[in-house]
Amino acid sequence: MRKCSPWMFLPVMFSFFTAAGLWVVYFIAVEDEKITPLSAEYKRSESKSPPYISIAGNAPPASCVFSQVMNMAAFVGFILGVLRYLQLKPRVHKPWLNIGSLVALSLACFGMTLVGNFQLSNDEELHNIGTSMTFGLGTLFCWVQSFMTLKVNLRNEGRRAGIPRFLLSGAVTSCMLLYFTLMAQRLHMHAARAQWALVMFFLTYLATFAIEFRHYHFEIVCSDEQEPPLSLSESFSEVSEYQSDQL
């Protein structure tokens, strides 16, 4: 039986460490009495704020950890998007879907950097733009990838991976709509819980790429001037028949 590729651990580790980093930010903010715990009831008379992720990472020292977590998550998330794009490129019949998916995740990752580097108290408008990009385009990425998972059916695992992804996409969408609805009604504690659930579902979704990544190997190919190197697309297409893809 063929061994699983070590690349399968990348999406799992990304999701795990990003989630762990965000919870570290939360516990620092709770310890410093900046926010109300998620398990408690929010009282406007108190000096504490609702436990939104952005508010938890709004003031130092939590803001320092928050910026680092979001920047690293944006970088690795973009790498995951590129690898997924290359994995599907030789097999999709509608390349604009694959390209659009990569663009959506890339912009969502850029939104993460805005959220992490422009705290709510320093630049609320730019911070909220980043939040909208991350949630909106991230949700779009989930739905497009779910559809392509079923259509491409890599290693005959389309249904095995696609159905959970559609369910997770639905959960992400529901949490996002619930979050904005509760925000509009100023039900801040419930909105904050919906926001945390939204982020955890999204990270779980990205972790599911381990299902397909376990069959693939991504390598950097270098060649001297005497032998013209293949382009990335040509290299990837050539080795895809053997389930060993190149980056």
N, C-alpha and C positions, 0 to 999 in steps of 0.2 A: 504494500500500500504506500502510495506516495506521501512524503512528509508535507506538512502544511508549511507554507511560506512564512518566514518571520514577519513579513509585511502585514500580516493579519493583526499583529499586536499594535500597529500604529493607530488605527481608529479607536481601538479599545482604550489604549493608554491616553490618547488625546481626551476622550470623553471623561475618563476617570479623573485625571489630574485637573482638568478644567473645572469639573464639578467640585472636587476637593478644594481647589483654590477659592471658588466662590463661597463655599461654606466656611472656609477660614475667615474670609472677609466678614461674613455674617456674624460669626462668633466674636470676632474682635469688636465689631460695632455694638453687639449686645453687651459685651464685657465693659465697654467704655460708656455704656448707657446712652448711646446715640440713637438707638432704635428700640422699638417694642418687640419682644420675642414673638415669633410666628404663632406660638401656642397661647399667647395671652390676648387680652382684649385691649383695643386701642382706645385711649381716652384723650380727647383733645386738650383737656386741662393740664396734661402732663407735658414735660419738656421734651420727652422722647418723640421721635418721628415714626411713621409707619415703616415696616421692614421691607421696603422696596429694595431691590438689588442696587440700584443707583444711589439711593440714600445711604445704604450700608457702606458703600465705597465712596462716600462724599467727603469725608474728613480724615486726615492722617490720625493714626498710622494705617488704618484700613484702606485709605485711598491709594497708598503706595503699593500695597499688595494687589489691590483691584486693578490698577493700571498695568502691572506686570502680568497678571493673569490674562487680562483681555488682549494685550499685545501678543503674548505667546499663543493664545487661542486663535487669534486672527491669522498669525503666520502659519501655524500647523494646519488650521482649517483650510487655508488657501492651498497648501500642498496636497491635502486630501482631495480637494476639488480637481486639481490638475491630474493627479493619479487616476481618479475616477473617469475623467474626460478621456485620457489616453487608453484606459481599459475598454471603454465603450466605443471609441472612435472607429475601429475596423469593422464593427458589427451593426452600427445604427444605419438605417436607411434614410433617416431624416436628420442630417447633421446639424441643422439649425436648433433642434431640441437639445442636443448635446452641448453645443456652443452656448446657447441661452442659459442652460443650467450652470455652466462654468461661470458665465458672466454674473448671474444672480448670486452665486455663492461668493464670488470675488468681491462684489459690492457689499454683500452682507458682512464679509470679513473686514472690509474697510470701515463699515459702520461700527464694528466692534472697537476699532482703534479710536474712533470719535467718542464712543461711550466711555472708554477707559481713560483717555487722555484729557478730555474736557469734562470735568466734574459738573454735576448739576448746579452747584452754587456759583461756579465760575463762569460758565457759558451755557445757560439752560437751553437756548434755541439750538445751538450746534449739538448739544448732548441729545436732545430729543430727535433731531434729524438722524443721528446715528442709531438711536433706538428704533426708529421707524424703518430704517434700512435693514437693520439686523433682523428684526422680527418679520417684516413684510417680505423681503427678498429671501430670507431663510425659509419661510413657509412655502414660498413658490418653489424653491429648490427641492424641498421635500416631496411635493406633489409630482413635479416633473421626473424626479429620480424614481419615484414609485412606479410611474407609468412605464418608464424605460426599462425598469427591472423586469416587468412582466413581458414586454415586447421583445427584448434582447434575449432573455432566458439563458444567461450564461451557465454552462455546465448543467443544463436542465434543472436549475435551482430557482427559476423565475418565480414560481408560486411560493416556494419556501421562503424566499426573501421578500417578495413583492407584497404578499398579504400583510405581514407584520408592518411593513413600511407604510402601506395605505392606512392601517389602523393608527400608527404613530402620527402620520400626517393629519389625520382627523383629530387626534388628541391635541396636537400642536395648534391647529386652526381653532378648535373649540376654546382652548385656554387663552389664545390671543384675543378672540372676540369677547370672551368673558372678562378678560383683563380690562379692555378698553371700555366695556359697558359698565363694569363696577367702578372704574375710575371716574366716568362721567356722573355716576350717582354718588360719588364721594364715599363709597364703602371701601375705605382704604385697606383694612385688614384682609378682607376677602380678595381685593384686587391684588394685593401683594402675594397672597398665597397662590393665586392663579398665575402670576408672573413667574414665581419660582417653579411651579409645575410645568409651565411652558418651556422654560430653559432646560429643565431636567429631561423632558420628553424629547426636545431637540437634540440634546447630547446623546441620548439613547439611540435616536435615529442614526446619527453619524457613526455610532459604534457598530451598527449592523453592517457596515461596509466590510467588516472583518470576514463576513460570510464569503464574499467573492475574492477578497484580497488573499485568502489562504491558498488560492490556486495559482497566484501570479507572482512573478519576480520582476522587480523594476531595477534596471541597471543603467549607469551612465557609461556610454560608449565613447571612447576617445581614440583618434587615429592620427598618424603623422601625415605630412603633406604628400608622401609618396603614394599613399593609398587614399583616394577621396572618401571621406566618411559619409555614411548614409545619413539622410535627414532623420529627424526624430520620427516623423510619420512613417517613413519607409522602414526604419529599423523596427518600429513597433508592429507594423503590419506583417513583416517577414517572420517574426518570432511568435506572433499571436497564435499561429497554427499549433504551436507546441506548448501553449499556455505559459509562456515565459515572455512577458512583455517588457519593453525597454523604455526607459526615460533618459 
